[in-house]
């Protein structure tokens, strides 16, 4: 079934001035093979912009003010990516709808007066511990790879001083605020070996994770758990790491077995993935879940009575109560309370799970992503128990 964006008839256009009552700007970050940005480019009412690799955030800093000025008739801007990327655009926009990736929350992390709203796909610490716990022999010493950037420092500030983790017996060894990209992790690997860390955790870009994985094997550091918070999202990264990636884990935010469906077409997560593989001739990607941001925007616009009224648009966003989307429920009517799906005023969260990549041994693709923990998403079915790293050559 074809997925529908905003149609010509949905938004009034003055043929003399080409002024649009409501436009939605869409920003795609450093994520590969995003079918939604391609779909947006074919919809005249979606202004589709920046895509890029590891330098997307740097490009965003340079282009955000100019790009938003060019599209000054935007009523709202849809952004998806890390917080750093989204903020560069939304800070120059009237209203922003975000899909934030890999962002740990802290109490008091709020922007009460800001017309920026987010659906966040990172739930903090529930999934990592849900993965670690089944491997009881692990010594709970974690070697942490937190780079000197916004995501890395956010994790450092949240996980490092965490009393919750310490109370459960976990000890973090910080590898230091290194700069990305990096080609040598000898210093960090030597430190982790010295401290006896049987868990390696990293919020790293894909090339650095690949290099780190290979250097760990070369230098004889073989932790039982390799937990990559960003790089393990994509099968292409696992393929770049090669057989060494067998057993690597991380927080994941989409899977074909998700029990959710599109609010626009009724398609299930599995149907979306099947369609993606047939259309793109490649393995399904977790970026498919970004479709939910468009579902959110359409839901808001359907409830909007005056397309030019910014204050009403903000009010409609705050009234969002979607029972279903490809990413799960999006409900801003839940009372704001830490530890719930509405932890801060301007943000709601969607379910995440602990996933492990395993060599398929002759399957359709080189690696398969297996659900091994649903500690933060009990509605997602666990497919198998967590297994230690194999460190295959």
VOVEXZA-365673 format. One record per residue (C-alpha): x negated, y, z; residue number from 1. Coordinates in Angstrom, 1 decimal, decimal comma. Each point is the difference from the previous one (the first is absolute). Layout:
BEGIN
[[X Y Z] NUM];
...
END
This chain:
BEGIN
[[0,0 0,0 0,0] 1];
[[-1,5 3,4 -0,9] 2];
[[-0,8 2,3 2,9] 3];
[[1,5 3,4 -0,3] 4];
[[-1,5 3,3 1,0] 5];
[[1,8 3,3 -0,2] 6];
[[1,8 0,3 -3,3] 7];
[[0,5 3,1 -2,2] 8];
[[3,5 0,4 1,2] 9];
[[-1,0 -0,1 3,7] 10];
[[-1,8 3,4 0,0] 11];
[[1,4 3,2 -1,5] 12];
[[-2,3 1,7 -2,5] 13];
[[0,4 3,5 -1,4] 14];
[[-0,9 -0,4 -3,7] 15];
[[-1,1 3,6 -0,3] 16];
[[-2,4 0,1 2,9] 17];
[[-0,6 -3,7 0,4] 18];
[[0,5 0,6 3,7] 19];
[[0,8 -3,1 1,9] 20];
[[2,2 0,0 3,0] 21];
[[-1,9 -2,8 1,7] 22];
[[-3,2 -1,6 -1,0] 23];
[[-1,9 -2,7 1,7] 24];
[[-3,8 0,1 -0,2] 25];
[[-1,9 -3,3 0,4] 26];
[[-3,6 -0,4 1,0] 27];
[[-1,7 -3,4 -0,3] 28];
[[-3,2 -0,5 1,9] 29];
[[-3,0 -2,3 -0,2] 30];
[[2,0 -3,1 -0,6] 31];
[[-0,3 -2,2 -3,0] 32];
[[2,7 -1,2 -2,4] 33];
[[2,9 2,1 1,3] 34];
[[3,0 -0,8 -2,2] 35];
[[2,1 2,6 1,7] 36];
[[-2,2 2,9 -1,2] 37];
[[0,3 -1,4 -3,5] 38];
[[3,7 -0,1 0,3] 39];
[[0,1 3,5 1,4] 40];
[[-2,0 1,3 -3,0] 41];
[[2,8 -1,3 -2,3] 42];
[[2,7 1,8 2,0] 43];
[[0,2 3,7 -1,0] 44];
[[1,3 1,0 3,5] 45];
[[-3,1 -1,4 1,7] 46];
[[-3,1 2,1 -0,2] 47];
[[-2,7 -2,7 0,2] 48];
[[-3,5 1,1 0,9] 49];
[[-3,4 -1,0 1,5] 50];
[[-1,2 -3,6 -0,1] 51];
[[-3,5 -0,9 0,6] 52];
[[-2,6 -2,3 1,6] 53];
[[-2,0 0,6 3,1] 54];
[[-0,3 3,7 -0,7] 55];
[[3,7 0,6 0,0] 56];
[[-0,1 1,9 3,3] 57];
[[-2,8 2,3 -1,2] 58];
[[2,0 0,7 -3,2] 59];
[[3,0 0,7 2,1] 60];
[[-1,8 2,7 2,0] 61];
[[-1,0 1,7 -3,2] 62];
[[3,3 -0,3 -2,0] 63];
[[2,8 0,0 2,6] 64];
[[0,6 3,8 0,3] 65];
[[-0,3 0,5 -3,8] 66];
[[2,2 -3,0 -0,9] 67];
[[2,7 0,9 2,5] 68];
[[0,0 3,6 -1,3] 69];
[[0,5 -1,2 -3,5] 70];
[[3,0 -2,0 1,2] 71];
[[1,3 2,8 2,2] 72];
[[3,6 -1,0 -0,7] 73];
[[-0,5 -3,3 1,8] 74];
[[2,6 -0,5 2,7] 75];
[[-2,0 -2,9 1,5] 76];
[[-3,2 -1,8 -0,6] 77];
[[-0,4 -3,7 0,4] 78];
[[-3,5 -1,1 1,0] 79];
[[-1,4 -3,5 0,7] 80];
[[-3,4 -0,8 1,3] 81];
[[-2,2 0,8 3,0] 82];
[[0,9 2,9 2,3] 83];
[[-2,9 2,1 -1,3] 84];
[[1,2 -0,3 -3,6] 85];
[[3,7 0,7 0,7] 86];
[[-0,7 3,0 2,2] 87];
[[-1,9 1,9 -2,7] 88];
[[3,1 0,0 -2,2] 89];
[[2,7 0,3 2,6] 90];
[[-1,6 2,9 1,8] 91];
[[0,6 2,0 -3,2] 92];
[[3,5 -1,2 -0,6] 93];
[[3,4 1,0 1,3] 94];
[[1,1 -3,5 1,2] 95];
[[-2,1 -3,2 -0,2] 96];
[[1,1 -3,7 0,2] 97];
[[-3,0 -2,2 0,8] 98];
[[-0,8 -3,6 -0,1] 99];
[[-3,0 -0,2 2,3] 100];
[[-2,5 -2,8 -0,1] 101];
[[-2,3 -1,3 2,7] 102];
[[0,8 2,6 2,5] 103];
[[-0,2 -0,9 3,7] 104];
[[2,3 2,0 2,3] 105];
[[-0,6 1,7 3,3] 106];
[[2,4 1,4 2,5] 107];
[[0,5 3,6 -0,7] 108];
[[-1,0 -0,3 -3,6] 109];
[[2,9 2,1 -1,3] 110];
[[0,7 2,9 -2,3] 111];
[[3,3 1,2 1,4] 112];
[[0,2 3,2 -2,1] 113];
[[-1,2 -1,4 -3,3] 114];
[[2,3 -0,8 -2,9] 115];
[[-2,1 -3,2 -0,6] 116];
[[1,6 -3,4 0,5] 117];
[[-1,7 -3,4 -0,2] 118];
[[0,7 -3,6 -0,3] 119];
[[-3,1 -1,6 1,5] 120];
[[-1,3 -3,5 -0,8] 121];
[[-2,5 -0,3 2,9] 122];
[[1,3 -1,1 3,4] 123];
[[-3,1 0,3 2,1] 124];
[[-1,4 -3,0 1,9] 125];
[[2,7 -2,6 -0,1] 126];
[[-1,1 -1,8 -3,1] 127];
[[-3,8 -0,1 0,7] 128];
[[0,6 -1,7 3,3] 129];
[[2,7 -2,2 -1,5] 130];
[[-2,7 -1,3 -2,3] 131];
[[-2,8 -0,3 2,6] 132];
[[2,0 -1,7 2,7] 133];
[[0,5 -3,4 -1,8] 134];
[[-3,8 -0,4 -0,2] 135];
[[-0,4 -0,4 3,7] 136];
[[-3,7 -0,9 0,0] 137];
[[-0,9 3,5 -1,5] 138];
[[-1,9 1,9 2,7] 139];
[[2,1 3,3 -0,5] 140];
[[-3,1 2,1 -0,9] 141];
[[0,9 2,1 -3,0] 142];
[[-2,6 1,6 -2,3] 143];
[[1,8 3,1 -1,3] 144];
[[-0,8 1,6 -3,4] 145];
[[1,6 3,5 0,2] 146];
[[-1,4 2,4 -2,6] 147];
[[-0,4 3,8 0,4] 148];
[[3,3 1,0 -1,6] 149];
[[3,7 0,6 1,0] 150];
[[1,1 -3,7 0,2] 151];
[[-3,3 -1,2 1,6] 152];
[[0,1 2,7 2,7] 153];
[[3,7 -0,6 0,6] 154];
[[-0,7 -3,7 0,7] 155];
[[-3,0 0,9 2,1] 156];
[[2,0 2,4 2,1] 157];
[[2,9 -2,4 0,5] 158];
[[-1,7 -3,4 0,3] 159];
[[-3,2 1,0 1,7] 160];
[[1,3 1,4 3,2] 161];
[[3,1 -2,2 0,0] 162];
[[0,8 -1,2 3,5] 163];
[[2,5 -2,4 -1,5] 164];
[[-2,7 -1,9 -1,9] 165];
[[-2,3 0,1 3,0] 166];
[[2,7 -1,5 2,3] 167];
[[0,2 -3,0 -2,3] 168];
[[-3,7 -0,6 0,1] 169];
[[-1,1 1,5 -3,3] 170];
[[-3,3 2,0 -0,2] 171];
[[-0,8 2,2 -3,0] 172];
[[-3,5 0,6 -1,3] 173];
[[0,1 3,0 -2,2] 174];
[[-2,3 -0,3 -3,0] 175];
[[-0,2 3,8 -0,3] 176];
[[1,5 2,6 -2,2] 177];
[[-1,6 -0,8 -3,3] 178];
[[0,7 1,9 -3,2] 179];
[[1,8 -1,6 -3,0] 180];
[[-1,0 -1,4 -2,3] 181];
[[-2,9 -2,0 1,5] 182];
[[-2,3 -2,6 -1,4] 183];
[[-1,7 -1,2 3,2] 184];
[[1,7 -1,3 3,2] 185];
[[-3,1 -1,6 1,5] 186];
[[0,1 2,3 3,1] 187];
[[3,6 -0,9 0,8] 188];
[[-0,4 -3,7 -0,7] 189];
[[-3,1 -0,2 2,2] 190];
[[2,0 1,7 2,8] 191];
[[2,9 -2,3 -0,3] 192];
[[-2,3 -3,1 0,1] 193];
[[-1,7 1,4 3,1] 194];
[[3,3 0,5 1,7] 195];
[[1,3 -3,4 -1,0] 196];
[[3,1 1,4 -1,8] 197];
[[2,1 -2,9 -1,3] 198];
[[2,5 2,5 -1,5] 199];
[[-0,8 2,6 -2,7] 200];
[[2,6 2,7 -0,6] 201];
[[-0,3 2,6 -2,7] 202];
[[2,1 2,9 -1,4] 203];
[[-2,2 0,1 -3,1] 204];
[[0,3 0,8 -3,7] 205];
[[0,0 -3,1 -2,3] 206];
[[-3,6 0,3 -1,3] 207];
[[-1,4 0,5 3,5] 208];
[[1,9 -3,0 1,3] 209];
[[-1,3 -2,1 -2,9] 210];
[[-3,6 1,1 0,8] 211];
[[0,5 -0,5 3,7] 212];
[[1,4 -3,6 -0,5] 213];
[[-3,0 -1,0 -2,1] 214];
[[-2,6 1,5 2,3] 215];
[[1,6 -1,7 3,0] 216];
[[-0,5 -3,4 -1,7] 217];
[[-3,5 0,9 -1,2] 218];
[[-1,1 1,1 3,5] 219];
[[1,5 -2,9 1,8] 220];
[[2,8 1,8 1,7] 221];
[[3,1 -2,1 -0,4] 222];
[[2,8 1,1 2,3] 223];
[[3,0 -2,3 0,4] 224];
[[2,4 2,8 -1,0] 225];
[[-0,5 2,7 -2,7] 226];
[[2,8 2,5 0,4] 227];
[[0,2 2,6 -2,8] 228];
[[2,7 2,6 0,6] 229];
[[-0,1 1,5 -3,6] 230];
[[-2,0 -2,3 -2,3] 231];
[[1,9 -3,2 0,7] 232];
[[3,1 1,6 -1,5] 233];
[[-1,0 -0,9 -3,6] 234];
[[-0,8 -3,3 -1,7] 235];
[[-2,5 1,8 -2,2] 236];
[[-2,1 0,8 3,0] 237];
[[0,0 -3,6 1,1] 238];
[[-1,0 -1,0 -3,5] 239];
[[-2,9 2,5 0,1] 240];
[[-1,2 -1,5 3,3] 241];
[[0,3 -3,5 -1,5] 242];
[[0,2 -3,3 2,0] 243];
[[-1,3 1,9 3,1] 244];
[[3,4 1,6 0,2] 245];
[[1,7 -3,4 0,9] 246];
[[1,5 0,7 3,4] 247];
[[-0,2 3,8 0,1] 248];
[[3,0 1,6 1,7] 249];
[[1,6 3,3 0,5] 250];
[[3,2 1,9 0,7] 251];
[[2,3 -0,4 -3,1] 252];
[[3,1 2,0 -0,9] 253];
[[1,7 -2,0 -2,7] 254];
[[0,5 -3,6 -1,1] 255];
[[2,2 -1,9 -2,4] 256];
[[1,7 -1,7 2,9] 257];
[[1,1 3,2 1,6] 258];
[[3,8 -0,3 0,9] 259];
[[0,7 3,4 -1,5] 260];
[[1,5 1,2 -3,3] 261];
[[0,3 3,2 -2,1] 262];
[[2,8 2,3 1,0] 263];
[[0,2 1,1 -3,6] 264];
[[0,1 -3,3 -1,9] 265];
[[0,4 -2,7 2,6] 266];
[[-3,2 -1,7 -1,1] 267];
[[-1,8 -2,0 2,6] 268];
[[-3,7 0,3 0,8] 269];
[[-0,7 -3,3 -1,8] 270];
[[1,9 1,2 -3,1] 271];
[[-2,0 3,2 0,0] 272];
[[-3,3 -1,9 0,2] 273];
[[1,1 -2,4 -2,7] 274];
[[0,9 2,8 -2,3] 275];
[[-3,3 1,8 0,7] 276];
[[-2,1 -3,1 -0,8] 277];
[[2,0 -0,6 -3,2] 278];
[[-0,2 3,6 -1,1] 279];
[[-3,6 0,8 1,0] 280];
[[-1,5 -3,5 -0,5] 281];
[[-1,7 0,2 3,3] 282];
[[0,5 -1,1 3,7] 283];
[[2,6 1,9 1,9] 284];
[[-1,2 3,1 2,0] 285];
[[1,1 1,4 3,3] 286];
[[0,3 3,4 -1,6] 287];
[[3,3 -1,3 -1,4] 288];
[[1,5 1,1 3,4] 289];
[[-0,5 3,6 -0,9] 290];
[[3,2 -0,4 -1,9] 291];
[[1,6 0,6 3,4] 292];
[[-1,0 3,7 -0,1] 293];
[[2,1 0,5 -3,1] 294];
[[2,9 -1,9 1,6] 295];
[[-0,3 2,5 2,9] 296];
[[-0,1 3,0 -2,3] 297];
[[3,1 -1,2 -1,9] 298];
[[1,8 -0,7 3,3] 299];
[[-0,7 3,6 1,2] 300];
[[1,1 1,5 -3,3] 301];
[[3,2 -1,9 -0,1] 302];
[[1,0 1,6 3,3] 303];
[[-1,2 3,5 -1,1] 304];
[[2,9 2,4 -0,8] 305];
[[-2,1 3,0 -1,2] 306];
[[-3,1 -1,1 -1,9] 307];
[[-1,7 3,4 0,5] 308];
[[0,5 0,1 3,8] 309];
[[-3,3 -0,9 1,6] 310];
[[1,4 0,1 3,6] 311];
[[2,7 -2,4 -1,0] 312];
[[-2,5 -2,3 -1,6] 313];
[[-2,0 -0,1 3,3] 314];
[[3,2 -0,8 1,9] 315];
[[0,9 -2,8 -2,4] 316];
[[-3,4 -1,5 0,4] 317];
[[0,4 0,1 3,8] 318];
[[3,4 -1,8 -0,4] 319];
[[-1,5 -2,8 -2,0] 320];
[[1,4 -3,4 1,0] 321];
[[-0,8 -2,6 -2,6] 322];
[[0,8 -3,6 1,0] 323];
[[-2,3 -1,3 -2,7] 324];
[[-2,7 0,9 -2,3] 325];
[[-2,9 -2,0 -1,6] 326];
[[-2,1 0,9 3,1] 327];
[[2,8 -0,6 2,5] 328];
[[2,4 2,3 1,9] 329];
[[-0,7 3,7 -0,1] 330];
[[1,9 1,5 3,0] 331];
[[-0,6 3,5 1,3] 332];
[[3,1 -0,1 2,2] 333];
[[-1,7 -2,3 2,5] 334];
[[-1,0 2,0 3,2] 335];
[[-3,6 1,1 -0,1] 336];
[[-1,9 -2,2 2,4] 337];
[[-3,5 -1,4 0,0] 338];
[[-0,2 -3,7 -0,8] 339];
[[3,1 0,1 -2,2] 340];
[[0,5 0,3 -3,7] 341];
[[0,3 3,8 0,5] 342];
[[-3,1 0,8 2,1] 343];
[[-0,2 3,7 -0,9] 344];
[[2,5 2,6 -1,2] 345];
[[-1,0 0,1 -3,7] 346];
[[-1,0 -3,7 -0,4] 347];
[[1,5 -3,4 -0,1] 348];
[[-1,8 -3,3 -0,5] 349];
[[0,6 -3,0 -2,1] 350];
[[-1,0 -3,6 0,8] 351];
[[-3,6 -1,2 -0,4] 352];
[[-1,4 -3,5 0,5] 353];
[[-3,4 -1,8 0,4] 354];
[[-1,1 -1,5 -3,3] 355];
[[-2,9 -2,3 -0,9] 356];
[[-1,5 -0,5 -3,4] 357];
[[-0,8 -3,6 -1,0] 358];
[[-1,6 -1,5 -3,0] 359];
[[2,8 -1,6 -2,0] 360];
[[-2,2 -2,9 -1,2] 361];
[[1,3 -0,2 -3,6] 362];
[[3,2 2,1 0,5] 363];
[[1,4 2,6 -2,3] 364];
[[-2,3 2,7 1,5] 365];
[[-3,3 -0,3 1,8] 366];
[[1,4 1,0 3,4] 367];
[[3,4 -0,2 1,7] 368];
[[1,1 2,3 2,8] 369];
[[1,5 -2,0 2,9] 370];
[[2,1 1,4 2,8] 371];
[[-1,7 -1,1 3,3] 372];
[[1,4 2,5 2,5] 373];
[[3,4 1,7 0,4] 374];
[[-0,7 1,5 3,4] 375];
[[1,2 3,4 -1,2] 376];
[[2,5 -1,3 -2,5] 377];
[[2,0 -3,0 1,3] 378];
[[2,3 0,1 -3,0] 379];
[[-2,9 -1,1 -2,2] 380];
[[-0,6 -3,8 -0,1] 381];
[[-3,4 -1,3 1,1] 382];
[[-1,3 -2,3 -2,7] 383];
[[-3,0 -1,6 1,8] 384];
[[-2,3 0,3 3,0] 385];
[[-3,0 2,3 -0,1] 386];
[[-3,2 -1,7 -1,1] 387];
[[-3,6 1,1 0,7] 388];
[[-2,2 1,3 -2,7] 389];
[[-1,6 -2,7 -2,2] 390];
[[-2,9 2,0 -1,3] 391];
[[-0,2 -1,9 -3,2] 392];
[[-3,0 0,8 -2,2] 393];
END
